[in-house]
Amino acid sequence: MFENIRNCFKREAVLFTRHAAGEMEHEELGEISTDEVYESILNGECIREYSGDKPLPSCLILGFTRNRRPIHVVCAHDEVSDRAIVITVYEPSATLWTNYRERK
């Protein structure tokens, strides 16, 4: 799934949900730009899969921006439209995550 998502980002076949856009705008550690999401996905790694998610399976991706800002993106791949759907985006807090990969 992650490679399909990454390929969608490379082709700019991406849909941001209203929820994701709101989270990016109001992130408590500072607004997250669309460019930062792209950087995170294109250079990131899947750290958790949610195969049971509905309506589409999704995964949690950890990536870092050029400025080394950690970003978590929950994203799904819609096979019918062959596009990535960004469900939520946030900057993980070091107080809640170990190496930004596992919850404390």
One Martini backbone bead per residue (centre of mass of N, CA, C, O) as a GRO file, in nm:
protein
  104
    1MET     BB    1   0.058   0.063  -0.021
    2PHE     BB    2   0.288   0.271   0.010
    3GLU     BB    3   0.385   0.271  -0.286
    4ASN     BB    4   0.119   0.377  -0.400
    5ILE     BB    5   0.122   0.641  -0.248
    6ARG     BB    6   0.392   0.748  -0.348
    7ASN     BB    7   0.314   0.746  -0.650
    8CYS     BB    8   0.087   0.954  -0.621
    9PHE     BB    9   0.270   1.183  -0.527
   10LYS     BB   10   0.448   1.191  -0.782
   11ARG     BB   11   0.168   1.254  -0.960
   12GLU     BB   12  -0.043   1.425  -0.793
   13ALA     BB   13  -0.259   1.198  -0.667
   14VAL     BB   14  -0.422   1.398  -0.435
   15LEU     BB   15  -0.628   1.389  -0.133
   16PHE     BB   16  -0.755   1.621   0.095
   17THR     BB   17  -0.906   1.632   0.364
   18ARG     BB   18  -1.063   1.840   0.571
   19HIS     BB   19  -0.926   1.739   0.823
   20ALA     BB   20  -0.632   1.763   0.728
   21ALA     BB   21  -0.636   2.065   0.664
   22GLY     BB   22  -0.703   2.152   0.954
   23GLU     BB   23  -0.459   2.023   1.095
   24MET     BB   24  -0.243   2.178   0.939
   25GLU     BB   25  -0.337   2.469   1.020
   26HIS     BB   26  -0.372   2.380   1.358
   27GLU     BB   27  -0.103   2.307   1.450
   28GLU     BB   28   0.050   2.341   1.760
   29LEU     BB   29   0.362   2.336   1.622
   30GLY     BB   30   0.268   2.428   1.345
   31GLU     BB   31   0.219   2.469   1.042
   32ILE     BB   32   0.139   2.252   0.767
   33SER     BB   33   0.248   2.194   0.462
   34THR     BB   34   0.220   2.049   0.162
   35ASP     BB   35   0.523   2.018   0.114
   36GLU     BB   36   0.575   1.860   0.380
   37VAL     BB   37   0.407   1.617   0.305
   38TYR     BB   38   0.559   1.536   0.054
   39GLU     BB   39   0.834   1.498   0.185
   40SER     BB   40   0.743   1.279   0.387
   41ILE     BB   41   0.649   1.067   0.182
   42LEU     BB   42   0.901   1.053  -0.016
   43ASN     BB   43   1.096   1.002   0.270
   44GLY     BB   44   0.943   0.774   0.403
   45GLU     BB   45   0.762   0.552   0.639
   46CYS     BB   46   0.603   0.272   0.736
   47ILE     BB   47   0.474   0.209   1.080
   48ARG     BB   48   0.156   0.149   1.008
   49GLU     BB   49  -0.120  -0.068   0.966
   50TYR     BB   50  -0.484  -0.035   0.860
   51SER     BB   51  -0.662  -0.286   0.725
   52GLY     BB   52  -0.958  -0.225   0.878
   53ASP     BB   53  -1.024   0.021   0.749
   54LYS     BB   54  -1.289   0.257   0.686
   55PRO     BB   55  -1.325   0.233   0.354
   56LEU     BB   56  -1.002   0.226   0.382
   57PRO     BB   57  -0.708   0.136   0.396
   58SER     BB   58  -0.427   0.224   0.609
   59CYS     BB   59  -0.146   0.446   0.702
   60LEU     BB   60   0.146   0.520   0.888
   61ILE     BB   61   0.356   0.801   0.828
   62LEU     BB   62   0.705   0.870   0.841
   63GLY     BB   63   0.852   1.197   0.813
   64PHE     BB   64   1.092   1.433   0.678
   65THR     BB   65   1.199   1.728   0.639
   66ARG     BB   66   1.445   1.934   0.544
   67ASN     BB   67   1.427   2.047   0.859
   68ARG     BB   68   1.357   1.782   1.041
   69ARG     BB   69   1.056   1.750   1.047
   70PRO     BB   70   0.818   1.571   1.192
   71ILE     BB   71   0.575   1.355   1.019
   72HIS     BB   72   0.237   1.254   1.028
   73VAL     BB   73   0.060   1.023   0.804
   74VAL     BB   74  -0.265   0.945   0.714
   75CYS     BB   75  -0.315   0.697   0.455
   76ALA     BB   76  -0.472   0.622   0.143
   77HIS     BB   77  -0.569   0.388  -0.121
   78ASP     BB   78  -0.744   0.437  -0.423
   79GLU     BB   79  -0.790   0.211  -0.667
   80VAL     BB   80  -1.006   0.332  -0.854
   81SER     BB   81  -0.851   0.631  -0.875
   82ASP     BB   82  -0.551   0.632  -0.810
   83ARG     BB   83  -0.527   0.763  -0.505
   84ALA     BB   84  -0.443   0.965  -0.248
   85ILE     BB   85  -0.555   0.980   0.100
   86VAL     BB   86  -0.564   1.233   0.331
   87ILE     BB   87  -0.663   1.217   0.667
   88THR     BB   88  -0.398   1.293   0.844
   89VAL     BB   89  -0.198   1.555   1.018
   90TYR     BB   90   0.112   1.556   1.219
   91GLU     BB   91   0.313   1.640   1.493
   92PRO     BB   92   0.501   1.456   1.680
   93SER     BB   93   0.550   1.403   2.010
   94ALA     BB   94   0.821   1.332   2.212
   95THR     BB   95   0.636   1.262   2.468
   96LEU     BB   96   0.463   1.022   2.294
   97TRP     BB   97   0.730   0.936   2.131
   98THR     BB   98   0.952   0.694   2.001
   99ASN     BB   99   1.120   0.804   1.742
  100TYR     BB  100   0.826   0.849   1.609
  101ARG     BB  101   0.723   0.517   1.610
  102GLU     BB  102   0.637   0.490   1.924
  103ARG     BB  103   0.438   0.465   2.174
  104LYS     BB  104   0.467   0.533   2.524
   0.00000   0.00000   0.00000
